[in-house]
Amino acid sequence: MNKKMICGTGDNVAYFSASAAAKNLPSVCDQFVDGENFMWQEKSGGHDFNIWYLGFYNFAQLAFQQ
């Protein structure tokens, strides 16, 4: 299952640091292969519910898988 990370492109709180870390993660750790077991998502929006609920949904898929 893909581990999905998401951030809004208009997020002034976390976008720049989170996107830099996530985009570089596969290059510094061979356990993460972009598109296979890891995915970085950017959506238009800010640090708000419209982005947060997608991140929570992704987390819930991992936390509550059978």
C-alpha positions in Angstrom: 0.0 0.0 0.0 1.2 3.5 -0.9 2.1 5.8 2.0 0.7 9.1 0.8 1.7 12.4 2.1 -0.3 15.5 1.1 0.0 19.3 1.5 -1.8 22.3 0.1 0.3 24.4 -2.3 -1.0 27.5 -0.5 -0.1 26.3 2.9 2.2 29.0 4.4 2.8 26.9 7.5 4.2 23.6 6.1 4.3 23.6 2.3 8.0 24.6 1.7 9.5 22.3 4.3 7.2 19.4 3.8 7.4 19.4 0.1 11.2 19.6 0.1 11.5 16.7 2.6 8.9 14.6 0.8 10.4 15.2 -2.7 13.9 14.3 -1.5 12.9 11.3 0.6 13.2 8.6 -2.2 16.7 9.9 -3.0 18.0 9.5 0.6 16.3 6.3 1.5 16.0 3.4 -0.9 13.0 2.0 1.1 10.8 4.7 -0.5 10.1 4.3 -4.2 8.0 7.2 -5.6 4.8 5.8 -7.1 5.3 2.3 -5.7 5.2 2.5 -1.9 5.3 6.2 -1.4 3.4 9.2 -2.9 3.7 12.9 -2.4 0.5 14.8 -3.2 0.1 18.5 -3.7 -3.4 20.0 -4.0 -4.4 23.6 -4.3 -5.4 24.9 -0.9 -4.0 26.0 2.3 -3.5 24.7 5.9 -7.2 23.9 6.2 -9.9 21.2 6.4 -10.1 20.7 2.6 -6.5 19.4 2.6 -6.4 17.9 6.1 -9.3 15.5 5.6 -7.5 14.0 2.6 -4.4 13.4 4.7 -6.5 11.9 7.5 -8.2 9.6 4.9 -4.8 8.4 3.7 -3.7 7.8 7.3 -6.9 6.0 8.2 -6.4 3.6 5.3 -3.1 2.6 6.9 -4.2 2.6 10.5 -7.4 0.6 10.0 -6.4 -1.8 7.3 -7.5 -5.4 7.8 
